[in-house]
Every structure is written in C-alpha cells, then in structure tokens.
Amino acid sequence: MVIVLFGPDSYRRALKARELVAAYRAKHPLADLLAVDLEDDPDSWRTARDFLKQPSMFTDSKVLVVREPAVAEEKSWIGALEAIVAAQGAVAILSSEKDPANTFRFLDSREVERQEFKELDGRILEMFVAREAKARGIVLSAGALRFFLAHLEAFPLRSARARTELDLIRMTGFPLPVLEEHLARLTAWLPSREIYAGARAIFGEASPLARLAALERLLVDGEPAAKIFNFLGYLASGAPAAALAGYDVAVKSGKLEYEEALTDFAMSLSVGRSNATGSSAVSRAETFLQDAI
C-alpha cells in the first residue's frame, strides 16, 4: 500500500504522517519502521529501497516514511515503490511539497491513497482557527478574529503559525473575549517577513559565514534570539530539526543561551547534498520516527 501526502502545508502533512504511523503501529506493534528524507539526504533512497525489498525476520509488516520521494529518479527506486503499491503487509507513506505523481505516474492510480494539503485560506482557515482556539479555551471577538486571519493570510505555513500564536495568546491571559486591541499589542512578538526571509537564508546558504551573516542581520535588526530560534523550528525538517531539538534541550537546561545555540547551528548546518553514510541516515530516520510517534 502507498499513501501520498502532498501540498505546501508541510505542518499538516507531518501531522497526518505521524497519525498514520501511530495507527499502523497500533495494529502492528512489531512492524519494522524506517523513515528517510531525500531532500536532506538524496542518497538515502538506497536505504529505503533495500528496506522495502529485504524480508523481515520476525514480522510480515513494515512501514516506510519518505519525505520528497521524487528527488531520486533511479529505476530501481521507482520499481521498489511501484512494487509496494499492491504489496500485502507493507505501507509506504510519501510526503512531498509537490505532487510526486508528476514524476512517478503510477502514483496517480486508484490503488494509491492520496491526500492534498493546500495552504489554508478563506473560510477553511477561519474554521481551522476557530477549532484550534476553542481547543485552547480562547474566545476571539469578531474583530479580533478578522485581525488574526488577516495577519495569518500574509504568511506561509499558516496552520503551524496559527497554532503557535494561539498558544501565545493563551499564555498572555487576556480577558475573554479577546479583542482586536489585545492582539495588536502582540504584533511585535509575531514572526515577521524579515524573520521568514532570514530563516530561509540560514537554511539556504552553502557557506557557514553567509549563514552567520544572515543570522547577525536578524539580531542587529532587533529580532529576539528566542523568536528566531522558534521560527527556525517552524521551517526545519530532517537532520536540522533533530539538531534544533537538541539545542532546545541545551537552552532549557541552562547549558546554552539562545544566541550561542543559533550561532553554533548556523555554523554547523549542512546544506545541500549530504555525505552521510547509510548508518547515519538510519540513525536520523530513527530520530524522526521517535518524534513522529
């Protein structure tokens, strides 16, 4: 069985992948598990291919999670995925920003389960915000809701941003219903376009010095280090996300300051093609699965 999750809303895609993995593990507690991120490590398709082809010793069940599967177009990789479509006892969950069926046509068949995760907007975004606000015990006035939706519409990653900023609103202890004037006070604390552009630069620059320069521009502009750190977390996936999780523990345990963690992260971040070995790729996959379930 193959399940395809695609679309620009990476946050909801990740939540769905975790939900699917958890459901599968509940039914098959001994199932073999593997996750790979081809965007982070393009060569990890070989590990995934071998995982699909090799028989399991103690179970007939296995689940594979693959982020950006269309990065690799080798015939043996395509063949392994195509074979799993009708396989019994095995599930491949493919998560991608763009529809991988544009590259692998067999993924557009009726035998493949597909779910699209578009960027939330309009009435759907409003319903999402209303549900998440209710879950947190937050009541937004009509004006505050319009203000909040207008703010969200100006940015990408709206589902993740909505949940994070609703958590911030809850922590402020504003009286209910929350008014537009209350939210206006928080505007300076909400991630800005400058942070988004700076964070993308940190992830995109190949040179450690260029990444450090992007970080320093944000700090010089007065963006709080904690806010920069949290926003990097919104965008991170794979090995960078695992690294940020480690820094987060170090900061919260008092071993590092946010500025130190950000500097070390920017200098040590690997951008582009990874030179990871198969064993380290599996290690990152295990970390992902620990977080995912």
C-alpha positions in Angstrom: 0.0 0.0 0.0 1.2 3.5 -0.8 -0.2 6.7 0.7 0.8 10.0 -0.9 0.6 13.2 1.2 1.4 16.3 -0.8 0.9 20.1 -0.8 2.6 23.2 0.6 1.2 22.9 4.1 4.1 20.8 5.5 2.9 21.1 9.0 -0.4 19.4 8.4 1.3 16.8 6.2 3.7 16.0 9.0 0.8 15.6 11.5 -1.0 13.3 9.1 2.1 11.2 8.6 2.5 10.8 12.4 -1.2 9.9 12.7 -0.8 7.2 10.0 2.4 5.8 11.6 0.8 5.7 15.0 -2.3 3.9 13.6 -0.2 1.4 11.8 1.9 0.7 14.9 -1.2 0.2 17.0 -2.3 -2.6 14.6 1.2 -4.0 14.0 3.3 -3.3 17.1 6.2 -5.5 15.8 6.3 -3.8 12.4 9.6 -2.7 11.0 9.8 1.0 10.7 12.1 3.3 8.6 11.9 7.0 7.7 14.1 8.8 5.2 14.3 12.4 4.0 15.5 12.6 0.4 15.7 16.3 0.5 18.1 16.2 3.4 20.0 13.1 2.1 19.3 12.3 -1.6 21.2 9.0 -1.4 19.0 7.6 1.3 16.7 6.2 -1.4 19.0 3.2 -1.5 18.4 2.6 2.2 14.6 2.9 1.6 14.8 0.6 -1.5 16.7 -2.1 0.4 14.3 -1.8 3.3 11.3 -2.5 1.0 13.0 -5.4 -0.7 14.5 -7.2 2.2 12.3 -9.7 4.1 11.7 -9.1 7.8 12.9 -11.8 10.2 10.1 -11.6 12.8 7.2 -9.9 11.1 5.5 -9.5 7.8 4.6 -5.9 8.4 6.7 -2.8 7.7 6.1 0.9 7.2 8.3 3.3 5.3 8.0 7.1 5.6 9.7 9.1 2.8 9.9 12.8 2.5 10.3 14.2 -1.0 10.5 10.8 -2.8 10.8 12.3 -6.3 14.2 13.8 -5.5 15.6 10.4 -6.7 14.5 9.1 -10.1 16.6 5.9 -10.3 14.9 3.0 -11.9 15.4 0.6 -9.0 13.9 3.2 -6.6 10.9 3.7 -8.8 10.5 -0.1 -9.2 10.6 -0.6 -5.5 7.9 2.0 -4.9 5.7 0.6 -7.7 6.0 -2.9 -6.3 4.8 -1.8 -2.9 1.5 -0.4 -4.3 -0.1 -3.8 -4.3 2.1 -5.4 -1.6 0.5 -7.0 1.4 1.6 -6.1 4.9 3.7 -3.1 3.9 2.9 0.6 3.8 4.9 3.4 2.2 3.9 7.0 3.3 5.2 9.5 0.8 5.2 13.2 1.8 6.1 15.9 -0.7 5.5 19.6 -1.3 4.7 19.0 -4.9 2.6 16.0 -6.2 5.2 13.2 -6.7 2.8 11.8 -9.3 4.0 14.5 -11.7 7.3 12.5 -11.7 6.1 9.0 -10.9 2.9 8.5 -12.9 1.9 5.2 -11.2 1.2 7.2 -8.0 -1.9 8.6 -9.7 -3.6 5.3 -9.9 -6.8 4.3 -7.9 -4.7 1.8 -5.9 -2.8 4.7 -4.3 -4.4 6.7 -1.5 -3.8 10.4 -2.0 -4.4 13.5 0.2 -3.6 17.1 -0.7 -2.6 19.7 1.9 -3.1 23.1 0.4 -2.2 26.3 2.2 -5.2 27.3 4.3 -7.1 30.4 3.4 -10.5 31.9 3.4 -13.3 30.1 5.2 -11.2 26.9 5.7 -8.5 28.9 7.5 -11.2 30.6 9.6 -12.7 27.2 10.6 -9.2 25.9 11.5 -8.5 28.9 13.7 -12.0 28.6 15.4 -11.4 24.9 16.2 -7.8 25.5 17.5 -9.0 28.5 19.5 -11.8 26.5 21.1 -9.4 23.7 22.0 -7.3 26.2 24.0 -10.3 27.8 25.7 -9.8 31.1 23.7 -12.8 33.2 22.6 -12.0 35.7 19.9 -14.3 38.7 19.2 -15.4 39.1 15.6 -12.9 42.0 15.2 -10.1 40.0 16.8 -10.8 37.0 14.5 -10.7 39.2 11.4 -7.4 40.8 12.6 -5.9 37.4 13.3 -7.0 35.9 10.0 -5.6 39.0 8.1 -2.3 38.5 9.9 -2.1 34.8 9.0 -3.0 35.3 5.4 0.2 37.4 4.9 2.4 34.5 5.6 3.1 30.9 4.5 2.9 27.9 7.0 -0.4 29.3 8.3 -1.6 26.2 10.1 1.7 26.0 12.1 1.7 29.7 12.7 -2.0 29.7 13.8 -1.4 27.1 16.5 1.8 28.6 17.8 0.4 32.1 18.0 -2.8 30.9 19.6 -0.6 29.3 22.3 1.0 32.7 22.7 -2.4 34.4 23.0 -3.5 31.8 25.7 -0.3 32.5 27.7 -1.0 36.2 27.8 -4.1 35.8 30.0 -6.2 38.3 28.1 -9.8 38.6 29.3 -12.4 36.9 27.2 -13.4 37.5 24.6 -10.0 38.6 23.3 -10.3 41.9 21.4 -8.6 43.3 18.4 -6.7 45.8 20.6 -5.3 42.9 22.6 -3.9 41.2 19.5 -2.5 44.5 18.3 -0.2 44.5 21.4 1.2 41.2 20.3 2.1 42.2 16.7 5.7 43.0 17.6 6.1 39.5 19.0 4.8 37.6 16.0 7.2 36.3 13.3 7.7 38.9 10.6 8.5 38.7 6.9 12.1 39.6 7.8 12.4 36.6 10.1 10.9 34.3 7.4 13.4 35.6 4.8 16.3 35.4 7.2 15.5 31.9 8.3 15.2 30.8 4.7 18.6 32.3 4.1 20.1 30.4 7.0 18.8 27.2 5.6 19.7 28.0 2.0 23.2 29.5 2.2 26.0 27.0 1.5 28.7 29.0 3.2 28.8 29.0 7.1 29.9 32.6 7.0 26.9 33.6 4.8 24.5 31.8 7.2 26.1 33.5 10.1 25.7 36.9 8.3 22.0 36.2 7.8 21.6 35.4 11.5 23.5 38.6 12.5 21.3 40.7 10.3 18.2 39.5 12.2 19.8 40.1 15.6 21.0 43.6 14.6 17.5 44.4 13.4 16.3 43.7 16.9 14.7 40.3 16.5 14.8 38.4 19.8 17.0 35.3 19.6 14.3 33.1 21.1 11.9 34.2 18.4 14.5 33.5 15.6 15.2 30.1 17.2 11.5 29.2 17.3 10.9 30.2 13.7 13.8 28.1 12.5 12.0 25.3 14.2 8.9 26.0 12.1 10.8 25.6 8.9 13.2 22.8 9.8 12.9 19.1 8.9 15.0 16.0 8.9 18.5 16.4 10.5 18.3 20.2 11.0 15.1 19.6 13.0 16.8 17.0 15.1 19.7 19.3 15.7 17.4 22.2 16.8 15.6 19.8 19.2 19.0 19.1 20.8 19.8 22.8 21.1 16.4 23.4 22.6 17.1 20.9 25.4 20.5 22.5 26.0 19.0 26.0 26.2 16.2 25.0 28.5 18.6 23.1 30.8 20.7 26.2 31.1 23.8 24.9 29.2 23.5 27.4 26.3 21.9 30.8 25.6 19.7 31.2 22.5 22.4 33.3 20.8 25.0 30.6 21.4 22.7 27.9 20.1 21.8 29.9 17.0 25.5 30.7 16.2 26.5 27.1 16.5 23.6 25.9 14.5 24.3 28.4 11.7 27.9 27.5 11.5 27.5 23.7 11.6 24.4 23.3 9.4 25.0 21.1 6.4 23.3 22.5 3.3 22.7 20.6 0.1 23.8 17.0 -0.6 24.7 15.1 2.5 27.7 12.9 2.7 26.1 10.8 5.4 26.7 7.0 5.5 23.9 4.5 5.5 24.2 4.0 9.2 23.9 7.7 10.0 20.9 8.0 7.6 19.2 5.2 9.5 20.0 7.0 12.8 18.4 10.2 11.6 15.4 8.1 10.4 15.0 6.6 13.9 15.1 10.1 15.4 12.4 11.2 13.1 10.2 8.2 14.0 10.7 8.8 17.7 9.4 12.3 17.2 6.7 11.2 14.8 5.1 8.6 17.1 
